[in-house]
């Protein structure tokens, strides 16, 4: 049983009624997000609380660090300060996200949001941003990478050799690519620079900084959208094109003239410019979260309307197929562009297992040649 102690209200973001609590059973800080059920003056049904849970489970399956999420129903909930002071409590369904992997930060730890990292170096990005007028420029992929590079050079300048700093930077860039691939494949369109962070530790004279585990994943697979929106889009003939615009990638391709990039834009850019890491992360997700796995995951969400199951399954099938074909296409291009004369090349293997549970986090090994998709590595 989780016993929650009331804490501060959280006013950042579009969703109203978020509130920090402390799980007194385990002394863990957690953020409660209510199920979204109002749009203006209209009552609606949304499954955003399931979105947070499913996002966590998708990441967990793929061994991607993510903050733990649990579904809860609060018996005494006040949506704002006014009602907490003068109103009566209500029951409310939602989810809680634990701060950090174990729910608590170590003494001396701080969280640095991407917004602070990006914008304190804004004067250095003129060349990168010169063609991007009237666009949220700080979501530019290369601006993000440059910000990480400057941050790590500053933090480790006096405590780490330059070669080690470069290695650390490459490692964190790889984790950012991991996050971008995750968002593209599962349709999370809310990874602005307030929804990714670094955790900074300074203990006994030792300094360490790392990308914070994934959080704020409630928009995966369309689960944040209202039921009437999902029903309206589900059977559109231009489903992929329409959902590419609706569930775009918040992190954008450099030089993009439109406000946001589609998942196809971002995956193609990453695979072209960072082929080794990107192909590995795409393969890992396709391996760990098959189309059957994702559908079954949605089916196991008790009370989730069928339209969300159909929408999420269709969305992921479309993106799964595109990602698989994209890697195969780049593999073929790489083979011919490199002048290969024989077939003695390294292969990436994506195993397509059957009948797996989404709780199974193992790395599946190929048992039968017929069950695997093979293509030359990029």
VEXTOR-674671 format. One line per 8 residues: number of its first residue (from 1); their letters; for each residue x negated, y, z negated of N, C-alpha, C. Coordinates in steps of 0.1 Angstrom, whole numbers, padded with zeros to 4 digits. Example, Ala and Ser with C-alpha at 12.3 -4.5 7.8 and 13.67 -1.06 7.14 Angstrom:
# residues 2
1) as) -0132 -0057 -0078 -0123 -0045 -0078 -0132 -0033 -0078 | -0128 -0022 -0071 -0137 -0011 -0071 -0129 0000 -0079
This chain:
# residues 378
1) xxxxxxxx) -0008 -0012 0000 0000 0000 0000 -0009 0012 0000 | -0005 0022 0008 -0013 0035 0009 -0006 0045 0001 | -0012 0051 -0009 -0007 0062 -0017 -0014 0074 -0013 | -0006 0084 -0007 -0012 0096 -0002 -0010 0108 -0012 | -0020 0115 -0013 -0020 0128 -0021 -0019 0140 -0012 | -0010 0148 -0014 -0008 0160 -0005 -0020 0169 -0004 | -0023 0173 0008 -0034 0182 0010 -0030 0194 0019 | -0040 0199 0026 -0038 0212 0034 -0030 0209 0047
9) xxxxxxxx) -0023 0219 0051 -0017 0218 0064 -0027 0221 0075 | -0025 0215 0087 -0034 0216 0098 -0027 0223 0109 | -0031 0235 0113 -0024 0243 0123 -0031 0243 0137 | -0042 0236 0138 -0048 0236 0151 -0041 0226 0161 | -0039 0230 0173 -0033 0221 0183 -0018 0224 0185 | -0012 0217 0195 0001 0219 0199 0011 0213 0190 | 0008 0201 0184 0017 0194 0176 0018 0200 0162 | 0031 0203 0158 0033 0210 0146 0036 0199 0135
17) xxxxxxxx) 0033 0203 0122 0036 0194 0111 0024 0185 0107 | 0012 0187 0113 0001 0179 0109 -0004 0183 0095 | -0008 0173 0087 -0012 0177 0074 -0023 0167 0069 | -0033 0173 0062 -0043 0164 0056 -0039 0158 0043 | -0042 0145 0041 -0039 0138 0029 -0051 0131 0024 | -0051 0126 0012 -0061 0117 0006 -0055 0104 0003 | -0060 0093 0008 -0056 0080 0005 -0062 0076 -0009 | -0054 0077 -0020 -0059 0076 -0033 -0064 0062 -0036
25) xxxxxxxx) -0059 0052 -0029 -0063 0038 -0031 -0078 0036 -0028 | -0082 0043 -0017 -0096 0042 -0012 -0104 0055 -0013 | -0098 0066 -0018 -0104 0079 -0018 -0109 0083 -0004 | -0101 0081 0006 -0104 0085 0020 -0095 0096 0024 | -0102 0106 0031 -0095 0117 0037 -0089 0113 0050 | -0076 0117 0053 -0070 0113 0065 -0060 0124 0070 | -0058 0125 0083 -0049 0134 0089 -0036 0128 0093 | -0025 0132 0088 -0012 0127 0092 -0007 0135 0104
33) xxxxxxxx) -0003 0128 0114 0004 0134 0126 0018 0128 0127 | 0028 0137 0127 0042 0132 0128 0046 0127 0142 | 0055 0118 0143 0061 0115 0156 0067 0128 0161 | 0064 0131 0174 0069 0143 0180 0084 0140 0185 | 0093 0148 0180 0107 0146 0183 0115 0159 0186 | 0108 0170 0188 0114 0183 0191 0107 0190 0202 | 0114 0195 0212 0108 0203 0222 0117 0216 0224 | 0112 0227 0218 0121 0239 0217 0132 0236 0207
41) xxxxxxxx) 0144 0237 0212 0156 0235 0203 0162 0221 0206 | 0155 0213 0214 0161 0200 0219 0154 0189 0212 | 0162 0179 0208 0157 0167 0202 0153 0157 0213 | 0141 0152 0212 0135 0143 0222 0129 0131 0215 | 0126 0121 0223 0118 0109 0218 0104 0109 0224 | 0094 0108 0216 0080 0107 0220 0074 0096 0212 | 0063 0090 0218 0056 0079 0211 0042 0083 0208 | 0039 0096 0205 0026 0100 0203 0018 0093 0191
49) xxxxxxxx) 0026 0089 0181 0020 0082 0170 0015 0068 0175 | 0022 0062 0184 0017 0050 0190 0005 0053 0199 | 0005 0065 0205 -0007 0068 0213 -0020 0069 0206 | -0019 0074 0193 -0031 0074 0185 -0036 0060 0182 | -0026 0052 0178 -0030 0038 0175 -0035 0030 0187 | -0028 0031 0198 -0033 0024 0210 -0046 0029 0215 | -0048 0043 0214 -0062 0048 0218 -0073 0042 0209 | -0070 0041 0196 -0080 0035 0187 -0082 0021 0191
57) xxxxxxxx) -0072 0013 0194 -0074 -0001 0197 -0081 -0003 0210 | -0078 0005 0220 -0085 0005 0233 -0100 0007 0231 | -0103 0017 0223 -0118 0020 0220 -0124 0008 0212 | -0116 0003 0202 -0122 -0008 0194 -0125 -0020 0202 | -0115 -0024 0212 -0118 -0035 0221 -0131 -0033 0228 | -0134 -0021 0233 -0145 -0019 0241 -0158 -0015 0233 | -0157 -0017 0220 -0168 -0014 0211 -0173 0001 0212 | -0163 0010 0214 -0166 0024 0214 -0162 0030 0200
65) xxxxxxxx) -0172 0037 0194 -0169 0042 0180 -0157 0051 0180 | -0147 0049 0171 -0135 0057 0170 -0130 0057 0156 | -0124 0068 0152 -0119 0069 0139 -0107 0060 0137 | -0106 0053 0126 -0095 0043 0124 -0082 0050 0123 | -0072 0044 0129 -0058 0049 0129 -0048 0038 0123 | -0039 0042 0115 -0028 0033 0110 -0015 0040 0112 | -0004 0033 0115 0009 0038 0115 0015 0039 0101 | 0022 0049 0097 0028 0051 0084 0042 0057 0085
73) xxxxxxxx) 0049 0056 0074 0062 0063 0073 0061 0070 0059 | 0061 0083 0059 0061 0090 0046 0075 0092 0041 | 0076 0090 0028 0089 0091 0021 0092 0105 0017 | 0081 0113 0015 0083 0127 0010 0074 0136 0019 | 0080 0141 0030 0072 0148 0039 0078 0162 0041 | 0070 0172 0040 0073 0186 0043 0066 0191 0055 | 0073 0195 0066 0066 0199 0079 0059 0212 0078 | 0062 0221 0069 0055 0233 0068 0055 0239 0054
81) xxxxxxxx) 0048 0250 0052 0046 0255 0038 0060 0260 0033 | 0068 0266 0042 0081 0272 0038 0090 0261 0032 | 0091 0250 0039 0099 0239 0035 0093 0232 0022 | 0080 0232 0022 0073 0226 0010 0076 0234 -0003 | 0079 0246 -0001 0082 0255 -0013 0096 0255 -0016 | 0105 0256 -0006 0119 0258 -0008 0128 0246 -0004 | 0123 0238 0005 0132 0228 0011 0132 0214 0004 | 0139 0205 0010 0139 0191 0005 0130 0182 0013
89) xxxxxxxx) 0123 0173 0007 0115 0164 0015 0123 0155 0024 | 0117 0150 0035 0123 0141 0044 0114 0129 0047 | 0120 0118 0052 0112 0107 0056 0107 0110 0070 | 0095 0106 0073 0089 0109 0086 0079 0098 0091 | 0082 0093 0103 0072 0083 0109 0061 0091 0115 | 0049 0084 0116 0038 0091 0122 0026 0081 0121 | 0014 0087 0121 0002 0079 0120 -0008 0087 0112 | -0018 0080 0106 -0029 0087 0099 -0042 0083 0106
97) xxxxxxxx) -0051 0093 0108 -0064 0091 0113 -0074 0094 0102 | -0082 0084 0099 -0092 0086 0088 -0104 0094 0093 | -0109 0103 0085 -0120 0111 0088 -0133 0103 0087 | -0140 0102 0099 -0152 0094 0100 -0148 0079 0100 | -0157 0070 0103 -0154 0056 0105 -0149 0050 0091 | -0155 0054 0080 -0151 0048 0068 -0142 0058 0059 | -0137 0068 0066 -0128 0077 0059 -0134 0088 0051 | -0147 0088 0050 -0152 0099 0041 -0166 0103 0047
105) xxxxxxxx) -0170 0115 0045 -0183 0120 0049 -0193 0118 0037 | -0206 0116 0041 -0216 0115 0031 -0219 0129 0026 | -0224 0130 0013 -0228 0144 0008 -0239 0150 0017 | -0237 0162 0021 -0247 0169 0029 -0244 0168 0044 | -0232 0161 0047 -0228 0160 0061 -0219 0171 0065 | -0220 0175 0078 -0212 0185 0084 -0207 0181 0098 | -0195 0186 0101 -0190 0183 0115 -0191 0195 0123 | -0197 0194 0135 -0199 0206 0144 -0190 0203 0156
113) xxxxxxxx) -0180 0211 0158 -0171 0209 0170 -0178 0214 0183 | -0174 0207 0194 -0180 0210 0207 -0178 0225 0210 | -0167 0231 0206 -0165 0245 0209 -0177 0254 0204 | -0181 0251 0192 -0193 0259 0186 -0205 0256 0194 | -0208 0244 0198 -0220 0240 0205 -0220 0247 0218 | -0209 0246 0225 -0208 0252 0239 -0210 0267 0239 | -0202 0274 0231 -0200 0288 0233 -0211 0296 0227 | -0219 0290 0218 -0231 0298 0213 -0242 0299 0223
121) xxxxxxxx) -0241 0291 0234 -0251 0292 0244 -0245 0298 0257 | -0234 0305 0256 -0227 0309 0269 -0235 0318 0278 | -0245 0325 0273 -0253 0334 0281 -0263 0326 0290 | -0265 0313 0287 -0274 0305 0294 -0268 0298 0306 | -0254 0299 0307 -0247 0291 0317 -0243 0298 0329 | -0248 0310 0332 -0243 0318 0343 -0244 0311 0356 | -0255 0305 0358 -0258 0298 0371 -0248 0286 0373 | -0246 0279 0362 -0236 0268 0363 -0222 0272 0365
129) xxxxxxxx) -0219 0284 0360 -0205 0288 0360 -0202 0299 0371 | -0211 0303 0379 -0210 0314 0388 -0198 0313 0398 | -0194 0300 0401 -0183 0298 0411 -0170 0295 0404 | -0170 0297 0391 -0158 0292 0383 -0151 0303 0376 | -0146 0312 0383 -0139 0324 0378 -0125 0319 0373 | -0121 0325 0362 -0107 0323 0356 -0104 0308 0353 | -0114 0301 0350 -0113 0287 0346 -0119 0285 0332 | -0113 0275 0325 -0119 0272 0312 -0133 0266 0314
137) xxxxxxxx) -0143 0274 0316 -0156 0270 0321 -0163 0261 0311 | -0160 0261 0299 -0168 0253 0289 -0164 0239 0289 | -0155 0234 0297 -0152 0220 0299 -0160 0214 0311 | -0168 0223 0317 -0177 0218 0328 -0186 0207 0323 | -0187 0196 0330 -0195 0185 0325 -0210 0188 0323 | -0215 0196 0332 -0230 0199 0331 -0232 0210 0320 | -0222 0218 0317 -0223 0228 0306 -0224 0220 0293 | -0215 0210 0292 -0215 0201 0280 -0229 0194 0278
145) xxxxxxxx) -0234 0189 0289 -0247 0182 0288 -0258 0191 0284 | -0258 0203 0290 -0268 0213 0287 -0267 0218 0272 | -0255 0219 0267 -0253 0223 0253 -0259 0212 0244 | -0257 0200 0247 -0262 0189 0239 -0277 0189 0239 | -0283 0192 0251 -0297 0192 0253 -0303 0204 0244 | -0297 0215 0244 -0302 0227 0236 -0300 0224 0221 | -0289 0218 0218 -0287 0215 0203 -0298 0206 0198 | -0300 0195 0205 -0310 0185 0200 -0324 0190 0200
153) xxxxxxxx) -0327 0199 0210 -0341 0205 0210 -0343 0214 0198 | -0332 0221 0195 -0333 0230 0183 -0334 0222 0170 | -0325 0212 0168 -0325 0205 0156 -0337 0197 0153 | -0343 0191 0164 -0354 0181 0162 -0367 0187 0165 | -0368 0200 0169 -0380 0206 0173 -0392 0204 0164 | -0390 0205 0151 -0401 0204 0141 -0402 0190 0135 | -0394 0181 0138 -0394 0168 0131 -0395 0156 0140 | -0396 0158 0153 -0396 0147 0162 -0404 0150 0175
161) xxxxxxxx) -0413 0140 0180 -0420 0143 0192 -0411 0145 0204 | -0416 0153 0213 -0408 0157 0225 -0403 0145 0233 | -0410 0134 0234 -0405 0122 0241 -0394 0116 0234 | -0395 0116 0220 -0384 0110 0212 -0371 0119 0213 | -0373 0132 0214 -0362 0141 0216 -0355 0138 0229 | -0363 0137 0240 -0357 0134 0253 -0349 0121 0253 | -0354 0111 0246 -0347 0098 0245 -0334 0100 0237 | -0334 0108 0227 -0322 0110 0219 -0312 0117 0227
169) xxxxxxxx) -0316 0127 0235 -0307 0135 0243 -0300 0126 0253 | -0308 0117 0260 -0303 0108 0270 -0293 0098 0263 | -0295 0094 0251 -0286 0085 0244 -0273 0092 0241 | -0273 0105 0237 -0261 0112 0234 -0253 0116 0247 | -0261 0118 0257 -0254 0121 0270 -0247 0108 0275 | -0253 0097 0272 -0246 0084 0276 -0234 0082 0268 | -0233 0086 0256 -0221 0085 0247 -0211 0094 0252 | -0215 0106 0257 -0205 0116 0262 -0199 0110 0275
177) xxxxxxxx) -0207 0103 0284 -0202 0097 0296 -0192 0086 0292 | -0195 0078 0281 -0187 0068 0276 -0173 0074 0273 | -0173 0085 0266 -0160 0092 0263 -0153 0097 0275 | -0160 0102 0285 -0153 0107 0297 -0147 0096 0305 | -0154 0085 0306 -0149 0073 0313 -0136 0068 0306 | -0137 0067 0293 -0125 0063 0284 -0113 0072 0288 | -0115 0085 0287 -0104 0094 0290 -0098 0093 0304 | -0107 0091 0314 -0102 0089 0327 -0094 0077 0329
185) xxxxxxxx) -0099 0066 0324 -0092 0053 0326 -0079 0052 0319 | -0077 0058 0308 -0065 0057 0300 -0056 0069 0300 | -0060 0079 0308 -0052 0091 0310 -0051 0101 0298 | -0062 0102 0290 -0062 0112 0280 -0066 0126 0285 | -0056 0135 0285 -0059 0148 0291 -0061 0159 0281 | -0065 0155 0269 -0067 0165 0258 -0081 0166 0252 | -0091 0162 0259 -0104 0162 0254 -0111 0176 0256 | -0105 0186 0251 -0111 0200 0251 -0122 0200 0241
193) xxxxxxxx) -0129 0211 0240 -0141 0211 0231 -0138 0213 0217 | -0125 0212 0213 -0122 0211 0199 -0119 0197 0195 | -0118 0188 0205 -0115 0174 0203 -0127 0164 0205 | -0139 0170 0205 -0151 0162 0203 -0161 0169 0195 | -0169 0162 0187 -0177 0169 0177 -0190 0161 0175 | -0199 0167 0168 -0211 0160 0163 -0211 0160 0148 | -0216 0149 0142 -0218 0149 0127 -0233 0151 0124 | -0235 0161 0116 -0249 0165 0112 -0252 0161 0098
201) xxxxxxxx) -0262 0153 0096 -0266 0149 0083 -0280 0154 0079 | -0281 0159 0067 -0295 0163 0062 -0296 0157 0048 | -0304 0147 0047 -0305 0140 0034 -0320 0137 0031 | -0325 0141 0020 -0338 0138 0015 -0349 0143 0025 | -0346 0155 0031 -0355 0161 0041 -0354 0155 0055 | -0345 0145 0057 -0344 0139 0070 -0332 0145 0077 | -0333 0148 0090 -0322 0154 0097 -0318 0144 0108 | -0304 0143 0109 -0299 0134 0119 -0286 0140 0125
209) xxxxxxxx) -0284 0139 0138 -0272 0144 0144 -0267 0134 0155 | -0254 0131 0154 -0249 0121 0164 -0235 0125 0168 | -0231 0120 0180 -0217 0123 0184 -0207 0116 0174 | -0197 0124 0170 -0187 0119 0161 -0178 0108 0168 | -0173 0098 0160 -0165 0088 0167 -0152 0095 0173 | -0147 0088 0183 -0135 0094 0190 -0123 0096 0181 | -0116 0107 0183 -0104 0110 0176 -0095 0118 0186 | -0083 0120 0181 -0073 0127 0190 -0071 0121 0203
217) xxxxxxxx) -0066 0108 0203 -0064 0100 0215 -0049 0098 0218 | -0040 0106 0212 -0026 0103 0212 -0020 0104 0226 | -0027 0110 0236 -0021 0112 0249 -0025 0101 0259 | -0031 0090 0254 -0034 0079 0263 -0021 0073 0269 | -0022 0068 0281 -0012 0060 0288 0002 0067 0288 | 0002 0080 0287 0015 0088 0288 0023 0087 0275 | 0018 0082 0264 0026 0081 0252 0029 0094 0245 | 0022 0104 0248 0026 0117 0242 0038 0124 0249
225) xxxxxxxx) 0040 0120 0262 0051 0126 0269 0065 0121 0264 | 0075 0129 0266 0089 0126 0262 0094 0115 0270 | 0104 0108 0265 0110 0097 0272 0117 0101 0285 | 0123 0112 0285 0130 0117 0297 0120 0120 0308 | 0108 0125 0304 0097 0127 0314 0092 0114 0320 | 0089 0104 0311 0084 0091 0315 0094 0085 0325 | 0107 0085 0322 0117 0079 0330 0118 0086 0344 | 0116 0099 0344 0117 0106 0356 0105 0103 0366
233) xxxxxxxx) 0093 0101 0360 0081 0099 0368 0079 0084 0372 | 0084 0075 0364 0081 0061 0366 0082 0055 0380 | 0093 0059 0387 0096 0053 0400 0093 0062 0411 | 0085 0073 0409 0082 0082 0420 0073 0074 0430 | 0075 0077 0443 0067 0071 0453 0053 0076 0453 | 0051 0088 0448 0037 0094 0447 0032 0093 0432 | 0034 0081 0426 0031 0080 0411 0017 0083 0408 | 0007 0077 0416 -0007 0080 0413 -0011 0094 0414
241) xxxxxxxx) -0006 0100 0426 -0010 0114 0428 -0004 0123 0417 | 0009 0121 0414 0016 0129 0404 0009 0128 0390 | 0007 0115 0386 0001 0113 0373 -0014 0117 0372 | -0020 0118 0384 -0034 0123 0384 -0034 0138 0380 | -0024 0145 0384 -0023 0159 0381 -0018 0161 0367 | -0008 0152 0362 -0003 0154 0349 -0013 0149 0338 | -0019 0138 0340 -0028 0132 0331 -0042 0133 0336 | -0047 0146 0338 -0059 0149 0344 -0071 0147 0334
249) xxxxxxxx) -0083 0149 0338 -0094 0149 0329 -0097 0163 0324 | -0097 0165 0311 -0100 0178 0306 -0114 0183 0309 | -0124 0173 0309 -0137 0176 0313 -0138 0176 0328 | -0144 0187 0333 -0142 0190 0348 -0155 0188 0355 | -0154 0185 0368 -0165 0185 0378 -0170 0199 0380 | -0184 0201 0379 -0189 0214 0382 -0185 0219 0396 | -0182 0232 0396 -0179 0239 0409 -0164 0237 0413 | -0156 0230 0404 -0142 0227 0407 -0135 0241 0408
257) xxxxxxxx) -0127 0243 0419 -0120 0255 0420 -0106 0255 0413 | -0100 0243 0412 -0088 0242 0405 -0091 0241 0390 | -0080 0243 0382 -0082 0244 0367 -0088 0231 0361 | -0082 0220 0366 -0086 0207 0360 -0090 0197 0371 | -0098 0188 0368 -0102 0177 0377 -0094 0165 0375 | -0091 0157 0385 -0084 0144 0384 -0094 0133 0379 | -0089 0122 0374 -0097 0111 0370 -0106 0106 0381 | -0101 0107 0393 -0109 0102 0405 -0121 0112 0407
265) xxxxxxxx) -0118 0125 0406 -0129 0134 0407 -0140 0132 0397 | -0137 0130 0385 -0147 0128 0374 -0154 0115 0375 | -0147 0104 0377 -0154 0091 0378 -0163 0091 0390 | -0159 0097 0401 -0167 0097 0413 -0180 0106 0411 | -0178 0117 0404 -0189 0126 0401 -0199 0119 0392 | -0194 0113 0381 -0203 0106 0372 -0210 0095 0378 | -0203 0087 0386 -0210 0075 0392 -0220 0080 0402 | -0218 0091 0409 -0228 0096 0419 -0240 0101 0412
273) xxxxxxxx) -0238 0108 0401 -0249 0115 0394 -0256 0108 0382 | -0248 0099 0376 -0253 0091 0365 -0248 0076 0367 | -0253 0070 0377 -0248 0057 0382 -0250 0046 0371 | -0261 0045 0365 -0264 0033 0356 -0255 0033 0344 | -0254 0045 0337 -0245 0046 0325 -0231 0045 0329 | -0227 0052 0340 -0212 0052 0343 -0208 0038 0348 | -0215 0031 0356 -0211 0018 0360 -0210 0008 0348 | -0220 0010 0339 -0219 0001 0327 -0207 0004 0319
281) xxxxxxxx) -0203 0017 0317 -0191 0020 0309 -0178 0016 0315 | -0178 0018 0329 -0165 0014 0336 -0164 -0001 0334 | -0175 -0009 0337 -0175 -0023 0336 -0171 -0028 0322 | -0176 -0021 0312 -0173 -0025 0298 -0158 -0024 0295 | -0152 -0013 0300 -0138 -0011 0297 -0129 -0020 0305 | -0132 -0023 0318 -0125 -0032 0326 -0126 -0046 0321 | -0137 -0049 0315 -0140 -0062 0309 -0132 -0064 0296 | -0132 -0054 0288 -0127 -0055 0274 -0112 -0053 0274
289) xxxxxxxx) -0107 -0044 0283 -0092 -0041 0284 -0087 -0044 0298 | -0083 -0056 0300 -0078 -0060 0313 -0064 -0054 0314 | -0058 -0055 0326 -0044 -0050 0328 -0035 -0058 0319 | -0037 -0071 0318 -0028 -0079 0310 -0029 -0076 0295 | -0041 -0073 0291 -0044 -0069 0277 -0037 -0056 0273 | -0037 -0046 0282 -0031 -0033 0279 -0016 -0034 0279 | -0011 -0042 0288 0004 -0044 0288 0009 -0051 0275 | 0001 -0061 0271 0005 -0068 0259 0004 -0059 0247
297) xxxxxxxx) -0006 -0051 0247 -0008 -0041 0236 0004 -0032 0234 | 0009 -0027 0246 0021 -0018 0245 0033 -0026 0241 | 0034 -0039 0246 0046 -0047 0242 0046 -0050 0227 | 0035 -0050 0221 0034 -0052 0206 0037 -0040 0198 | 0040 -0029 0204 0043 -0017 0197 0058 -0017 0194 | 0062 -0021 0182 0076 -0023 0178 0084 -0011 0180 | 0095 -0013 0187 0105 -0002 0189 0101 0007 0201 | 0090 0004 0208 0086 0013 0219 0095 0010 0231
305) xxxxxxxx) 0102 0021 0236 0111 0019 0248 0104 0012 0260 | 0111 0004 0267 0105 -0003 0279 0099 0006 0289 | 0105 0018 0291 0099 0027 0301 0085 0031 0298 | 0081 0032 0285 0067 0035 0281 0058 0023 0284 | 0063 0011 0282 0055 -0001 0285 0052 -0001 0300 | 0063 0001 0308 0062 0000 0323 0053 0011 0328 | 0054 0023 0322 0046 0035 0327 0032 0033 0324 | 0029 0029 0311 0015 0027 0307 0008 0016 0314
313) xxxxxxxx) 0015 0005 0317 0010 -0006 0324 0007 -0002 0339 | 0016 0005 0345 0014 0009 0359 0003 0019 0360 | 0002 0029 0351 -0008 0039 0351 -0022 0032 0350 | -0023 0023 0340 -0037 0016 0339 -0040 0007 0350 | -0030 0000 0356 -0033 -0008 0367 -0038 0000 0379 | -0032 0012 0381 -0036 0020 0392 -0051 0025 0390 | -0054 0029 0378 -0067 0034 0375 -0078 0023 0374 | -0074 0012 0369 -0082 0000 0369 -0086 -0004 0383
321) xxxxxxxx) -0077 -0005 0392 -0080 -0008 0405 -0089 0002 0412 | -0086 0015 0410 -0094 0025 0416 -0109 0024 0411 | -0111 0022 0398 -0124 0022 0392 -0132 0010 0397 | -0125 -0002 0398 -0132 -0014 0403 -0136 -0012 0418 | -0127 -0006 0426 -0130 -0004 0440 -0141 0007 0441 | -0141 0017 0432 -0151 0028 0433 -0165 0022 0431 | -0167 0013 0421 -0180 0007 0418 -0184 -0001 0430 | -0175 -0009 0435 -0179 -0017 0447 -0183 -0009 0458
329) xxxxxxxx) -0176 0002 0461 -0180 0011 0472 -0193 0017 0470 | -0196 0022 0458 -0209 0028 0455 -0220 0018 0455 | -0217 0005 0451 -0227 -0005 0452 -0231 -0008 0466 | -0221 -0009 0475 -0224 -0011 0489 -0232 0000 0495 | -0228 0013 0492 -0235 0024 0497 -0249 0024 0493 | -0251 0021 0480 -0265 0021 0474 -0273 0010 0481 | -0267 -0001 0484 -0274 -0012 0491 -0279 -0008 0504 | -0271 -0002 0512 -0275 0002 0526 -0284 0014 0526
337) xxxxxxxx) -0281 0024 0517 -0289 0036 0517 -0303 0033 0512 | -0305 0022 0504 -0318 0018 0499 -0325 0009 0509 | -0319 0005 0520 -0325 -0003 0530 -0327 -0017 0526 | -0318 -0023 0518 -0320 -0037 0514 -0320 -0046 0526 | -0329 -0056 0527 -0330 -0065 0538 -0325 -0079 0534 | -0322 -0081 0521 -0318 -0094 0517 -0308 -0093 0506 | -0303 -0104 0501 -0292 -0104 0491 -0298 -0106 0477 | -0311 -0105 0475 -0317 -0107 0462 -0316 -0094 0454
345) xxxxxxxx) -0304 -0091 0449 -0302 -0079 0442 -0295 -0082 0428 | -0297 -0073 0419 -0290 -0075 0406 -0275 -0073 0407 | -0268 -0081 0399 -0253 -0080 0400 -0248 -0076 0387 | -0237 -0068 0387 -0229 -0066 0376 -0217 -0076 0377 | -0214 -0081 0366 -0203 -0091 0366 -0192 -0086 0357 | -0180 -0085 0362 -0168 -0082 0354 -0159 -0094 0353 | -0159 -0099 0341 -0151 -0111 0339 -0136 -0107 0337 | -0127 -0115 0343 -0113 -0112 0341 -0107 -0124 0334
353) xxxxxxxx) -0107 -0123 0320 -0102 -0134 0312 -0086 -0134 0312 | -0081 -0145 0309 -0066 -0146 0308 -0062 -0150 0293 | -0051 -0145 0289 -0045 -0149 0276 -0053 -0144 0264 | -0059 -0132 0265 -0067 -0128 0253 -0058 -0118 0245 | -0061 -0117 0232 -0055 -0108 0223 -0062 -0095 0223 | -0055 -0084 0222 -0062 -0071 0221 -0070 -0069 0209 | -0069 -0079 0199 -0077 -0078 0187 -0091 -0085 0190 | -0092 -0091 0201 -0105 -0098 0204 -0115 -0088 0210
361) xxxxxxxx) -0125 -0086 0202 -0135 -0075 0206 -0147 -0081 0213 | -0148 -0094 0215 -0160 -0101 0220 -0163 -0097 0234 | -0175 -0098 0238 -0180 -0096 0252 -0178 -0109 0259 | -0169 -0109 0269 -0165 -0121 0276 -0176 -0125 0286 | -0180 -0137 0285 -0190 -0143 0294 -0183 -0151 0305 | -0188 -0151 0317 -0182 -0158 0328 -0184 -0173 0326 | -0173 -0180 0327 -0173 -0194 0326 -0171 -0201 0340 | -0163 -0194 0348 -0161 -0199 0361 -0163 -0188 0371
369) xxxxxxxx) -0170 -0191 0382 -0173 -0181 0392 -0160 -0174 0398 | -0149 -0182 0399 -0137 -0177 0404 -0131 -0166 0396 | -0134 -0166 0383 -0128 -0156 0374 -0135 -0143 0373 | -0146 -0141 0381 -0154 -0129 0379 -0154 -0122 0392 | -0155 -0108 0391 -0157 -0100 0402 -0172 -0096 0402 | -0179 -0098 0413 -0193 -0095 0414 -0196 -0085 0424 | -0205 -0076 0421 -0209 -0066 0431 -0223 -0061 0427 | -0231 -0057 0437 -0245 -0052 0434 -0244 -0040 0425
377) xx) -0254 -0039 0416 -0254 -0028 0406 -0258 -0015 0414 | -0253 -0004 0409 -0256 0009 0416 -0269 0014 0411
